């Protein structure tokens, strides 16, 4: 535990297939801004950003306990409980708790693996840490 | 019995319905419902009232709405305990959004038992926002019931009920728990319930406060925030209201239906990030709340010690922020409304009470806030944090204002020191400096309405008259040391070395609370406002600016208890310009209406001047009512002067132009007093002029016309005085 995405940016080619997979699954649109995983190319560097499921600052910050840790160790958001304050977005040290302007609730990676399945180079995987 | 320990079924069985009102549920539109709720607990009438376009334009919301409804309900002859007096509760248009920190405030107004004029309190907890989302921009409570009642507003179903409630507790920490147990379906539903209540002390004193609840899901406790000042809890219990309860279960970002959610989120997120990044280097609000101020005030000689005689104590370390940090629970999202990452609503959990009717109980004590630490600590010579917490707990649950209790007890202790009181007169209580057990027992007697507790609960102004009449005390000395103005006890800052703050306190409309202006650093420490005109400008701008929080349903703290990293390099750092612009942005994002900095001040100035005229209508609001007791201006006693003799001697030489060598201390006190009192009068002249008032402190017709509040009944109040 926890279950999380593993990212290997040496293998990433910044094709964006993961972001397409994620945003299409979650929001039914192909929009990198609505993807839980983000790939950014900064010159020769490629940054892969996604929740590591371990720091859990967002869970502590949530005033309504809408953020909880699943039995698999994944930080999950219950949108029925969420009041949209975005404190979790602000407190996230890696920017992996996402917010899209005008959307009522934040969103984040739940390590579902949809992006990993679409990754053509094996840069993304699912790991379960003991 | 339920798992909460309350026999909810038994309590419900004892209820007797009085009246019921069904209303059409409608969504909030851009922060407004444009209707208010009227409840008369005397005759059972419940009705909704439309808000006119003129009222909305002139009074904005929150305190503005509360005052307008109160004005229409009372006459110049109305006393606090007349049935027509009201307790009015409203958040404002921006209030209740979950995005911008500090957006959950309710503003309560009433005719005060201690001042006889309108009092207003800005309080946290969930009630005001839930009331709005249930369909009403304000709640008017009028009348007086014959037997104890509860008013229940079910915002889910669109029903308002009044019922007699003989069985519920009166003290708030029990009653608030009973209300969540009674009206919530399950544990998760408890967060959707908020109650307003007072306590047994509010029944037996004039310094009663209201408790607004907010259910803390982690602690599993209905926590309380206080509408403390001016005795509104006393009015509430006089009306025989045990609780007003609201339920609203559908809170999300659309509840307030903002015109531009994305902009609201963007502005809120910016401030969240600023707080999370900078707070631990600035005010440590997330760690310890306002209690971080104690050591700062002590360091600058501003911490009221022994009835404001002194501004510091070598013992203050005992009650500094670190002492309380060791007791409160850390790491919880302690906002009193959703989305407040400033999270200053701290609490000590599992605190075992050592005295009183709940002795041995383990309770959650909210706070302590700075005002309570100072008022129930240093100002009464108590430096034991557990005594401060116990006083805090009992004040809250009895429905007693910690500030008025602290200042009143400090006055009593100084009267004891001067032989005005003795144990015969106090019923055996040795109410001496630092006697924590005696202070607690005094509080319990106020709670029980017993013996000297009944005298202490009258507040400082009435005690002055009582001690002069019954004990032959010198009225002039009592006036000098009794720290009240207009009948309201001072809050907890020493203002002797800041003329601007003396004005900020005693020219405050409702009485000496620091929420109109806190200018001590600007004036005394940084000397940024040296002239009378500079001070008058500050005493115009800041009261107007701060009034705006009360119109909108906002908290003052996220304005300047966190500052942007580059704030010091702006033109006017004391105003925190970037945060002012944030407020303009969120106002527009919620209401859809443009507002600039000048427009913000004008919104406030309308309501501020209306409140001023309201005070005049009720018999105060004159120049003479703005005079402070000398203790808040300079040293009254030889002991006090000599404790800071170097400072005062220097001032005599350099400012007054008097050579103190060869003068005895009483002569030096007299010379300094003449100088300081003259400067205060000059400040009054400058401030009144800047506010558009006459030399007597009366708003001119031109001022009222300019603000668009020259209603015939308003003009009628001021005309004879011009």
Contacts between the chains, C-beta under 8 A, distances in Angstrom:
chain1	res1	chain2	res2	distance
A	60	B	331	6.2
A	60	B	332	7.8
A	60	B	333	7.2
A	61	B	333	5.5
A	61	B	341	7.4
A	62	B	333	6.7
A	63	B	217	7.6
A	63	B	333	4.5
A	63	B	335	5.8
A	63	B	338	5.3
A	63	B	339	7.5
A	64	B	191	6.7
A	64	B	217	6.5
A	64	B	338	7.0
A	65	B	217	5.3
A	65	B	218	7.1
A	81	B	188	7.6
A	82	B	252	7.4
A	83	B	98	4.7
A	83	B	251	5.3
A	83	B	252	5.6
A	83	B	253	7.2
A	83	B	338	4.8
A	83	B	339	7.2
A	84	B	98	5.6
A	84	B	99	7.1
A	84	B	252	5.7
A	84	B	253	3.8
A	84	B	265	7.9
A	85	B	98	4.5
A	85	B	99	6.3
A	85	B	268	7.6
A	85	B	338	5.2
A	85	B	339	3.2
A	86	B	99	6.4
A	86	B	265	6.2
A	86	B	268	6.4
A	86	B	269	5.3
A	86	B	272	6.4
A	86	B	339	7.3
A	87	B	272	5.8
A	87	B	333	7.0
A	87	B	339	6.3
A	87	B	341	5.0
A	89	B	269	6.2
A	89	B	272	7.5
A	90	B	269	5.9
A	90	B	272	3.4
A	90	B	273	4.8
A	90	B	275	7.8
A	90	B	276	5.4
A	90	B	341	6.4
A	91	B	272	7.7
A	91	B	276	5.5
A	91	B	341	7.6
A	99	B	265	6.8
A	99	B	269	6.8
A	101	B	262	3.7
A	101	B	265	6.2
A	101	B	266	6.5
A	102	B	261	5.3
A	102	B	262	4.1
A	102	B	265	7.3
A	104	B	252	5.8
A	104	B	253	4.8
A	104	B	254	6.6
A	104	B	261	7.8
